[in-house]
Amino acid sequence: YAAPAAGADVNSLVLSFFKTKGENSDTGCTIQDVCAAVAAQNIGEASVREAVEFLTSDGHLYSTIDDMHFKGTS
């Protein structure tokens, strides 16, 4: 997983993570996986959750086995 350049918006960062890391898994990735990956960029869990909610409602992500696992749409 290669993080986008500093200043990239949180939605793009989160979507990129789910599409890259969750691509080969039936269950996708968890919100905690994303939080751990973006922590170095000072992006908190609340921001990640907001991005996941937005991306899900916009049709870019979908939940898989529960409300913590998500995967990018193709």
TORKOL-260519 format. One record per atom (N, C-alpha, C, CB): residue number from 1; residue in one letter; atom name; x, z, y. Coordinates in steps of 0.1 Angstrom, whole numbers. Each point is the difference from the previous one (the first is absolute). Glycine has a CB too. Example, Ala and Ser with C-alpha at 12.3 -4.5 7.8 and 13.67 -1.06 7.14 Angstrom:
BEGIN
  zake  lumba  vexvo     c1     c3     c2
     1      A      N    132     78    -57
     1      A     CA     -9      0     12
     1      A      C      9      0     12
     1      A     CB    -19     12    -12
     2      S      N     15    -19     23
     2      S     CA      9      0     11
     2      S      C     -8      8     11
     2      S     CB     12    -22     -6
END
This chain:
BEGIN
  zake  lumba  vexvo     c1     c3     c2
     1      Y      N      8      0    -12
     1      Y     CA     -8      0     12
     1      Y      C      9      0     12
     1      Y     CB    -19     12    -12
     2      A      N     17    -22     21
     2      A     CA      8      0     12
     2      A      C    -10      3     12
     2      A     CB     16    -18    -10
     3      A      N    -13     28     17
     3      A     CA     -8      4     11
     3      A      C      1    -10     12
     3      A     CB      3     24     -6
     4      P      N    -15    -27     12
     4      P     CA      1     -9     11
     4      P      C      8      6     12
     4      P     CB    -22    -10     -7
     5      A      N     25      2     16
     5      A     CA      8      4     12
     5      A      C     -7     12      7
     5      A     CB      9    -23      3
     6      A      N     -1     31      3
     6      A     CA     -6     11      8
     6      A      C    -10     -5     10
     6      A     CB     22     14     -3
     7      G      N    -33     -7      5
     7      G     CA    -10     -4     10
     7      G      C    -11     -8     -7
     7      G     CB     18      0     18
     8      A      N    -16     -4    -30
     8      A     CA    -11     -7     -7
     8      A      C    -12      9     -1
     8      A     CB     17    -14    -14
     9      D      N    -29      9     15
     9      D     CA    -11      9      0
     9      D      C     -3      6    -14
     9      D     CB    -10    -14     19
    10      V      N      4     25    -18
    10      V     CA     -2      8    -13
    10      V      C     -8     -7    -10
    10      V     CB      2     21     14
    11      N      N    -12    -28    -10
    11      N     CA     -8     -8     -9
    11      N      C      8    -10     -8
    11      N     CB    -20      3     15
    12      S      N     29    -10     -8
    12      S     CA      8    -10     -6
    12      S      C     10      6    -10
    12      S     CB     -2    -15     20
    13      L      N      7     26    -16
    13      L     CA     10      7     -8
    13      L      C     -7      5    -13
    13      L     CB     13      7     21
    14      V      N    -25     -1    -20
    14      V     CA     -7      5    -11
    14      V      C     -4    -11     -9
    14      V     CB     -8     20     13
    15      L      N      3    -31     -8
    15      L     CA     -5    -11     -8
    15      L      C     12     -6     -7
    15      L     CB    -18     -5     16
    16      S      N     29      4    -10
    16      S     CA     13     -6     -6
    16      S      C      4      9    -12
    16      S     CB      7    -10     23
    17      F      N     -8     23    -21
    17      F     CA      4      9    -11
    17      F      C     -9     -2    -12
    17      F     CB      9     17     17
    18      F      N    -22    -17    -15
    18      F     CA     -9     -1    -11
    18      F      C      1    -14     -7
    18      F     CB    -16     15     12
    19      K      N     18    -25     -4
    19      K     CA      2    -14     -6
    19      K      C     13     -1     -8
    19      K     CB    -14     -9     18
    20      T      N     24     16    -13
    20      T     CA     13     -2     -7
    20      T      C      1     10    -12
    20      T     CB     10     -7     22
    21      K      N    -12     20    -19
    21      K     CA      1     10    -11
    21      K      C    -11      0    -10
    21      K     CB     13     13     16
    22      G      N    -25    -16    -12
    22      G     CA    -11      1     -9
    22      G      C     -3    -13     -7
    22      G     CB     -9     17     14
    23      E      N     16    -28    -11
    23      E     CA     -3    -13     -5
    23      E      C      0     -1    -15
    23      E     CB     10     -8     20
    24      N      N      0     15    -27
    24      N     CA      1     -1    -14
    24      N      C     -7     11     -8
    24      N     CB     22    -12      4
    25      S      N    -30     20      2
    25      S     CA     -6     11     -6
    25      S      C    -16     -2      1
    25      S     CB     20     15      6
    26      D      N    -26    -11    -17
    26      D     CA    -15     -1      0
    26      D      C     -6     10      9
    26      D     CB      1     -8    -24
    27      T      N      6     20     25
    27      T     CA     -6     10      9
    27      T      C      5      0     14
    27      T     CB     -1     14    -21
    28      G      N     11    -22     24
    28      G     CA      5     -1     14
    28      G      C      8     12      3
    28      G     CB    -20    -13      7
    29      C      N     20     17      6
    29      C     CA      8     11      5
    29      C      C     -9     11      6
    29      C     CB     20    -16      4
    30      T      N    -14     28     -3
    30      T     CA     -8     10      7
    30      T      C      3      1     14
    30      T     CB      0     13    -21
    31      I      N     -8     -6     29
    31      I     CA      2      3     14
    31      I      C     13      8      1
    31      I     CB    -25      0      5
    32      Q      N     27      9    -14
    32      Q     CA     13      8      0
    32      Q      C     12     -8     -1
    32      Q     CB    -13     19    -10
    33      D      N     12    -30      1
    33      D     CA     12     -9     -1
    33      D      C      3     -6     13
    33      D     CB     -6     -5    -23
    34      V      N     -4      1     31
    34      V     CA      2     -7     13
    34      V      C      6     11      9
    34      V     CB    -19    -17     -4
    35      C      N     13     29      5
    35      C     CA      5     10      9
    35      C      C     14      3     -2
    35      C     CB    -23     10     -1
    36      A      N     28     -9    -12
    36      A     CA     14      2     -3
    36      A      C      8    -11      5
    36      A     CB     -6     13    -20
    37      A      N      2    -26     19
    37      A     CA      7    -11      4
    37      A      C      2     -2     15
    37      A     CB     -8    -11    -21
    38      V      N     -2     16     28
    38      V     CA      0     -2     15
    38      V      C      4     12      8
    38      V     CB    -18    -17     -3
    39      A      N     20     28     -5
    39      A     CA      3     13      7
    39      A      C     12     -1      9
    39      A     CB     -9     12    -19
    40      A      N     19    -20     15
    40      A     CA     12     -2      9
    40      A      C     -3     -7     13
    40      A     CB     14     -1    -21
    41      Q      N    -25     -5     22
    41      Q     CA     -4     -7     12
    41      Q      C    -10      8      8
    41      Q     CB      4    -22    -11
    42      N      N     -4     35      8
    42      N     CA     -9     10      7
    42      N      C    -15     -5      1
    42      N     CB     20      6     13
    43      I      N    -24    -11    -25
    43      I     CA    -14     -3     -1
    43      I      C     -7     10     -9
    43      I     CB      5    -25      3
    44      G      N    -14     32      2
    44      G     CA     -6     11     -8
    44      G      C    -11     -4     -9
    44      G     CB      6     15     18
    45      E      N    -10     -6    -27
    45      E     CA    -11     -2    -10
    45      E      C    -13     -5      7
    45      E     CB     11     17    -15
    46      A      N    -14    -10     26
    46      A     CA    -13     -4      7
    46      A      C      0    -14      5
    46      A     CB     -2     23      7
    47      S      N     14    -28     -3
    47      S     CA      1    -14      5
    47      S      C     -1    -10    -12
    47      S     CB     14      7     19
    48      V      N     -8     -3    -30
    48      V     CA     -1     -8    -13
    48      V      C    -14      0     -5
    48      V     CB     24      6     -6
    49      R      N    -31      5      6
    49      R     CA    -14      0     -4
    49      R      C     -9     -9      9
    49      R     CB      4     24     -9
    50      E      N     -2    -23     22
    50      E     CA     -7     -8      9
    50      E      C      2    -15     -3
    50      E     CB      1     18     18
    51      A      N     12    -22    -20
    51      A     CA      3    -14     -3
    51      A      C     -7     -4    -13
    51      A     CB     22      3     12
    52      V      N    -21      6    -23
    52      V     CA     -7     -3    -12
    52      V      C    -15     -2      1
    52      V     CB     18     13    -12
    53      E      N    -24     -5     20
    53      E     CA    -14     -1      3
    53      E      C     -3    -13      6
    53      E     CB     -3     24      2
    54      F      N     11    -28      9
    54      F     CA     -2    -12      7
    54      F      C      2    -12     -9
    54      F     CB      7     11     21
    55      L      N      4    -11    -29
    55      L     CA      3    -12     -8
    55      L      C    -10     -1    -12
    55      L     CB     24      3      6
    56      T      N    -30      8    -11
    56      T     CA    -10     -1    -10
    56      T      C    -13     -6      6
    56      T     CB     10     21    -12
    57      S      N    -14    -16     23
    57      S     CA    -12     -5      6
    57      S      C      1    -14      5
    57      S     CB     -5     23      7
    58      D      N     17    -28     -4
    58      D     CA      3    -13      4
    58      D      C      2    -10    -12
    58      D     CB     10      9     21
    59      G      N    -10     -3    -33
    59      G     CA      2     -8    -12
    59      G      C     14     -3     -5
    59      G     CB    -21    -10      7
    60      H      N     31     16     -1
    60      H     CA     14     -2     -4
    60      H      C      4      9    -12
    60      H     CB      5     -7     24
    61      L      N    -11     18    -25
    61      L     CA      3     10    -11
    61      L      C    -13      3     -7
    61      L     CB     20      9     12
    62      Y      N    -18     -4    -25
    62      Y     CA    -12      5     -7
    62      Y      C      5     12     -9
    62      Y     CB    -11    -23      0
    63      S      N      2     32     -2
    63      S     CA      4     12     -8
    63      S      C     -1     -4    -15
    63      S     CB     -8     16     18
    64      T      N     17    -10    -26
    64      T     CA      0     -3    -14
    64      T      C     -6     11     -8
    64      T     CB     21    -14      4
    65      I      N    -13     23     -9
    65      I     CA     -5     10    -10
    65      I      C     -6     12      7
    65      I     CB     17     -7    -16
    66      D      N    -14     10     29
    66      D     CA     -6     11      7
    66      D      C      1     -3     15
    66      D     CB      5     17    -19
    67      D      N     -8     -7     27
    67      D     CA      1     -2     15
    67      D      C     14      2      5
    67      D     CB    -24      7      2
    68      M      N     33     -5    -10
    68      M     CA     14      1      4
    68      M      C      9    -12     -3
    68      M     CB     -2     25     -3
    69      H      N     -3    -33     -6
    69      H     CA      8    -12     -5
    69      H      C     -6    -13      6
    69      H     CB      6     12    -22
    70      F      N      2    -20     28
    70      F     CA     -4    -12      6
    70      F      C      9    -12     -4
    70      F     CB    -10     13     19
    71      K      N      5    -25    -17
    71      K     CA      7    -12     -3
    71      K      C     -4    -10     10
    71      K     CB      2      5    -25
    72      G      N      8    -14     28
    72      G     CA     -3    -11     10
    72      G      C     -8    -11     -7
    72      G     CB     21      6     12
    73      T      N    -30    -12     -4
    73      T     CA     -7    -12     -5
    73      T      C     10    -12      0
    73      T     CB    -23      9      8
    74      S      N     20    -19    -16
    74      S     CA      9    -11      0
    74      S      C     -4    -11     10
    74      S     CB      5      5    -24
END
